[in-house]
Amino acid sequence: MKYVDEFRDGALAKNIAANIAREADPSRNYHLMEFCGGHTHAISRYGIADLLPGNVRMIHGPGCPVCVLPAGRVENAIQLAQTPGLILCCYGDLLRVPAADGMSLLKAKARGADVRMVYSSADTVKIAQQNPQRQVVFFAIGFETTTPPTAVAIKQAQALGINNFSVFCNHVLTPSAIAHVLQSPEIRQLGVLALDGFIGPAHVSTVIGSRPYEYFAEEFQ
């Protein structure tokens, strides 16, 4: 399959690894932080760290928005879901995230809460249309890639005159997360964590471009 087979080409992977080894300066060490949990999973699953030169070290970063979501936000969503007559909609990766006492949205659903998995924010608007007598809340989450669809859903609900649709917003900005890492005492003040660069989320970077990252390259030399 096009664009899939290429990523499973062992010879191509070895060639890329050889190019990295050739470019890496043997007199210095490199510390790179992958940003997303998906990156960390791929690096571990496919043994990418073993393909890199010994002086190139990967550091696990903050992870995806679901990974870094405070437990209190999940607890808020569970409380909303347990409100009589309310429908809580969310993406599937939020269903099993644990909160206090091991509770989750999936367990709340098993206990009678009306929690519905959706594939897009537009699905939630449709559910609100179909249930005009009930409040429908969309548990919105994601980086800059999923923020626009949430905004579109809000505008769509407004245009259709839907008054029973609302959003519990938990979107995360990528540059803010990077700034939080770089401003940490371990890096900014104590210097105990060496960090030479980030492997950023490609899907987000396609949306926001390179300009938001320029500040980090200038400020943190």
C-alpha positions in Angstrom: 0.0 0.0 0.0 1.4 3.4 -1.0 2.8 5.5 1.9 2.6 2.5 4.2 5.1 0.1 2.7 7.7 2.8 2.6 7.5 3.2 6.4 8.1 -0.6 6.8 11.1 -0.7 4.5 14.1 -2.0 6.5 16.7 -0.9 4.0 15.3 2.6 3.9 15.3 2.8 7.7 18.9 1.6 7.9 19.9 4.3 5.3 18.2 7.0 7.3 20.0 5.8 10.5 23.3 5.8 8.7 22.6 9.4 7.5 21.9 10.5 11.1 25.1 8.8 12.3 27.0 10.6 9.7 25.6 14.0 10.6 26.0 13.6 14.3 29.2 15.1 15.7 31.0 12.3 17.7 32.5 14.9 20.0 29.2 16.0 21.5 26.0 14.5 23.0 22.5 15.2 21.7 19.4 15.2 23.9 16.1 15.3 22.0 12.6 15.2 23.5 9.8 13.7 21.6 6.7 15.6 22.3 3.8 13.1 21.8 2.9 9.9 23.5 2.5 8.5 20.0 6.1 9.3 19.3 7.2 7.5 22.5 5.1 4.5 21.6 6.6 4.3 18.0 10.2 4.8 19.3 9.8 1.9 21.8 7.8 -0.4 19.5 10.1 -0.2 16.6 13.4 0.0 18.4 14.3 3.4 16.9 16.5 4.3 19.9 18.7 1.3 19.0 19.1 2.6 15.5 20.4 6.0 16.7 24.1 6.7 17.4 25.2 6.2 21.1 25.5 10.0 21.6 21.9 10.7 20.6 19.5 10.2 23.5 15.7 10.4 23.3 13.9 11.9 26.3 10.2 11.2 26.8 8.1 14.4 26.7 4.8 15.5 28.1 2.6 13.3 25.9 -0.8 13.8 24.2 -3.6 16.0 25.7 -5.2 12.9 27.2 -1.9 11.9 28.8 -1.4 15.3 30.5 -5.1 15.9 31.4 -5.4 16.6 35.1 -7.4 14.0 37.0 -9.6 16.8 38.3 -10.9 17.5 34.7 -11.9 13.8 34.3 -13.7 14.0 37.7 -15.5 17.1 36.5 -16.6 15.2 33.4 -17.8 12.3 35.4 -19.8 14.6 37.6 -21.4 16.1 34.5 -22.2 12.7 33.1 -23.9 11.7 36.4 -26.3 14.8 36.1 -29.8 13.4 35.5 -31.0 13.9 32.0 -27.6 15.0 30.7 -25.7 13.4 27.7 -21.9 13.6 27.8 -20.1 13.0 24.5 -16.4 12.4 24.1 -13.7 10.8 22.0 -13.0 7.1 22.7 -9.5 7.7 24.2 -11.1 9.5 27.2 -13.4 6.7 28.2 -10.9 4.7 30.2 -8.8 7.5 31.8 -8.9 7.0 35.5 -9.9 9.6 38.0 -10.3 9.4 41.8 -11.0 6.0 43.3 -10.3 4.4 39.9 -13.5 5.8 38.5 -13.7 6.5 34.7 -16.3 7.7 32.2 -16.6 4.1 31.0 -17.4 2.9 34.6 -19.8 5.9 35.0 -21.6 4.7 31.8 -21.8 1.2 33.2 -23.5 2.6 36.3 -26.2 4.4 34.3 -24.6 7.7 33.1 -25.4 8.5 29.5 -21.9 8.7 28.1 -21.5 8.5 24.3 -18.4 8.0 22.2 -18.3 10.2 19.1 -15.9 10.3 16.2 -16.2 14.1 15.7 -17.6 17.2 17.3 -20.3 17.3 14.6 -21.7 14.0 15.9 -22.4 15.8 19.2 -24.3 18.6 17.5 -26.4 15.9 15.8 -27.1 14.2 19.1 -28.2 17.6 20.6 -30.6 18.0 17.6 -32.1 14.6 18.2 -32.5 15.2 21.9 -33.9 18.8 22.3 -35.2 18.2 25.8 -31.8 17.1 27.2 -28.6 19.0 27.7 -25.7 17.7 25.6 -22.1 18.4 26.6 -19.1 17.7 24.4 -15.9 16.9 26.4 -13.5 18.6 24.0 -9.8 17.8 24.1 -6.8 17.8 21.8 -4.0 20.0 20.5 -4.5 22.7 17.8 -5.6 20.0 15.3 -8.9 19.2 17.1 -9.6 22.8 18.3 -11.0 24.1 14.9 -13.6 21.3 14.7 -14.8 22.1 18.2 -15.1 25.8 17.2 -17.0 24.7 14.0 -19.4 22.7 16.1 -20.1 25.7 18.4 -20.8 27.9 15.4 -22.9 25.2 13.8 -25.0 24.8 16.9 -25.5 28.6 17.1 -26.5 28.8 13.4 -29.0 26.1 13.9 -30.5 27.7 17.0 -29.6 24.7 19.2 -29.7 25.8 22.8 -29.0 22.5 24.5 -25.4 22.1 23.3 -22.4 23.1 25.3 -18.6 22.4 25.4 -16.4 21.4 28.3 -13.2 22.7 26.8 -9.9 21.0 27.6 -7.9 21.9 24.5 -4.1 22.3 24.9 -1.7 24.6 23.1 1.5 23.0 21.9 3.8 26.0 22.4 2.5 26.5 25.9 3.4 22.9 26.8 6.9 23.4 25.3 7.3 26.6 27.3 6.3 24.8 30.5 9.0 22.2 29.9 11.7 24.7 29.1 10.8 27.0 32.0 11.1 24.2 34.5 13.9 24.7 37.2 15.7 21.5 36.0 16.4 23.2 32.7 16.1 26.9 33.2 17.8 27.3 36.6 19.6 24.2 37.7 20.7 22.9 34.3 20.5 19.3 35.4 18.5 18.2 32.4 20.2 18.8 29.1 17.9 19.4 26.2 19.0 20.3 22.7 15.7 20.2 20.8 12.2 18.8 20.4 10.7 16.4 17.9 7.4 18.2 17.6 4.0 16.9 16.6 3.8 17.0 12.8 0.0 17.2 12.6 0.0 20.3 14.9 3.0 21.9 13.1 1.1 21.5 9.8 -1.7 23.6 11.3 0.3 26.3 13.2 3.4 26.5 11.1 6.9 27.2 12.3 6.6 30.7 13.6 5.3 29.7 17.2 8.6 27.7 17.6 10.9 30.5 16.6 10.8 32.1 20.1 12.2 28.9 21.7 15.1 28.7 19.2 16.0 32.3 20.0 15.4 32.3 23.7 16.9 28.9 24.7 20.3 28.6 23.1 
